[in-house]
Amino acid sequence: MESLPSGNAGLARFLPKLRMYDGLTALKHALRNSRIPSSNSAAIAFVLYQKLGLV
């Protein structure tokens, strides 16, 4: 794993990528591609329900 350069300049090059990352969509895709039932699919479903305000 590549280590991040120290200081804000090194972090600044990763911020645009983080802003474009949609974590909820990534979790939905991960749930769609995981084996159901499994502990992974249960954990992903729990996080989605919690973050979407359904729990």
Beta strands, then each sheet from edge to edge (+ up, - down):
end
